[in-house]
Amino acid sequence: MSTGIVVAVDGTSGSGKSSTSRGAAERLGLRYLDTGAMFRAMTWWMLRHAIDVHDAGAVAAHVDLPVLVSGTSPAQPTIALDEVDVSAEIRSDAVNAAVSPVSAVPAVRARLLAMQRAIIEEALAGPGIVVEGRDIGSVVWPQAPVKLYLTADAGARASRRAAETGSTDDAAVERTRESLQARDVIDSERVTAPLTRAEGAVHLDTTPYTLAEVIDLVVDLVEGAKAQA
């Protein structure tokens, strides 16, 4: 019997989903799943094996080959491919440039969707899990009692993402802004599981808040939902 809670956190790149989700999961004693890392890992595997990421048929033909394992510790989330940790590799520029076309392949989304739901089901036997991505509240787990949609203005998102990579000069920030906005368009317009605000999701614009303040807001929402359950 399920006893835990699922917190679905969706939103745009650079809006603070990962840091917020991890921080809230730690505060609440919940597991944590970064679904974006799963898509990045799949993308890295395709690149590593010289699969044309712009050939949807080729990507689909190889989608069942990678052995992918996602750790769910908010303090130290892990992602492994074929028993090798690829946490650093999946954040490379090459993966950044290729993850959108790979993520748009229906066969990729179908395989990872099944994995994500299995991880959630397992976590529900305990306290529950915070799951972040782009279609958690709309597709992966629409029955989640707490659904959030995080956004931030383009300038703030670009500055945050550039700071993560250590590239904070104006030109780097501008390139990051253009990249983020391009990904927004791809994610929002894809046919399968597009980026969208799920029905019933609470919209949080993180632009004016510190990370700690956003985590506080999320924790309050979750604790309120648990009290009403």
N, C-alpha and C positions, 0 to 999 in steps of 0.2 A: 504493500500500500504506500502511495506517495505521501510524504509528509513535508517535503521541502517547498521552497519558493523559487520561481524563475523570474529573474529581472532581465528584460530584453532591452538592450541599449543599441539603438541605431543612430545613424547620422553621417555627416560628411567627413571626408578626410581632414585631419588637422583640427577637428572640433573638440578634441580632448577625450574621445571615447575610451581609448585604452587606459590612460592614466586614471580617469574617473572610475572606470569599471573595476580596475585592479584595486584602487584605494577603497572603493565602497565594499568590494568583496572582502577585503581584509578586515575592515571595520565590522562588518556584519557576520563574519565567520562563515562565508560562503565560498564555494568553488568559483573558478573563473575560466571562461573560454573565449579566446580571441579567434573568431572565425576567419578574420582577415589573414591571420598567419597561416591558416590552412590553405587558403587560395594562393598565398605567396609561396608556400612550400611546394604546392603542385606546379606552380609556374617555374620555380627553380629547378625542379626535376625535369621538366620539359626542356628547359634551356640546357641543362647539363647533358641531356641525352640527344641534343641536336634536333629536337622536334620543332618544326616551324609553328610558332605560336599563333601565327595569323592564318593557319590552315586548320579550321575547326574540325574537319574530318580527321586529320592526323592527330590532333590533341585528343579527340574522343576515342580514337583507336588505342591510345596508350593510357587512358585514364585509370584503368584498373591495376596497372603494374606497380606504381609506387606503394610502399608500405609506410603509411603515415600514422604517427602517434602524437596526440596532443596532450601535454600535461595540463592539469587544471589547478595548480597551486598559484594563488594570486601573488604570493611573495616571490615565486620563482617559476613563472610559466615557461614551459619548454615545448619545442616542436622538433620531432625527429623524422627523418626519412631513411628508410632502409637501415634503421638502427644507428644512424649518425645524426647528432644534433646539428641543426642548420639554422639556429636562432639568429646568428649574425649574417649568414649568407642570404637569407630571404629579405634583408633590408638593403640590398645592393641596388645601385642605379639600374642595372640590367633587369632586375626583377621589377623595380618600379615602373619601368617602361613597358614591360610585357604582361603585367598582372591583369590589366583590364580585358584584353582579348581572351586570355585564358579563362578568366572568371565568367565571361559571357557565354562560354560553351555549355549548352544544356547538360551534356553528359558529366562535365566536371561538377556542376552545381548539384546534379542528382546524387552523385557518389558522396560528395561532402555533406549534403543535406542529411543523408541517412546516417553518416557518422556523427554529425552534430546532434541529431535527435537521440541517438544511442547514448551519447555522453550526458545529455540532459536527463534522460530517464535514469541513468545510474546515479547522478547527483541528487535526484529527487528522493532517493532512499535515505539521504542525509538531510542536512539543513537546506540545501538548494544550491543555486548557481547564478552568477551574473554572466550573461552571454552578450558579447558585443559584435556588431557587424553592420550590415546594410539592409538586411531583410529578416531580422530575427523576429520582430513583432508582427511582420506581415506574412511571412512564409514559414520560417523555421519553427516558431512556437507562438502562434497568434493567440493562444489561450493564456499567455503569461499574465499574471495579475498586476504586474508593474511593467509598463512599456514607456520607454523614454526615446525622444528624438533630439539629439544634440546638434546644434549648429553654431557657427561663429562667422563673423564677417571675413571676407577674403584676405584682408590685410593681416588680421590676427592669426588666421590659420597658417598663412605663409610664413610669418615670423616664427611661430611655434615650430613648424616642421623644419625650417631652415636651421633653427637653433639646435634641434635634435641631431642634425648631421654636422654641426659645427661650421656651417656656411651662413654667416650673418651679414655679409656685405649686401648692398642694395641690389646689385645685379643678381645675386644668388636668390634673394628673397623674391624678386620679380619672376625669375624662372620658376621658382617653386609655386608661386601664386598661379601662374599660367598652367602649370602641370596639374595642380589641384582642381582648377576649374574645368580643365579638359576631362579629367577623370569623373568629375561630377556629371558632365554631359553624358559620357559613356555609360556610367552606372545608372543614371536616371532614364535613359532611353533604350536600354537593352530590353529585349523581349522577355527573357526569363528572369523572374525575381528582380525587378528594377528597384533602385533606391527610392524609397517613398516613406512618408510618415504614416505609420500604421494607425488604423482606427483605434481611438482611445489612448494614443500615446501622448504623454506630457512633453510639450516642446520646451527645451531649455536652450536659450541663446547664451553660450558661455563667454561671449566677448567681454563683458564688464566684470567677470568674476575671476578670482584666483582659483587654482585647482582645489585648494582646501575648501573653499566656499562651495564649489560645485559638488564635491564629495559630500559635504554636509547636507546639501539639498537632496541629493539622491538617497542618502541614508535615512533622512526624515521621511521621504516618500515611501520607502520600503517598510520602515517600521510602522508607518501609519497603515499601510496595506495589511501587514501581518496582524495588527491590532484589530482590524475590522473583519479578518477572516474567521 
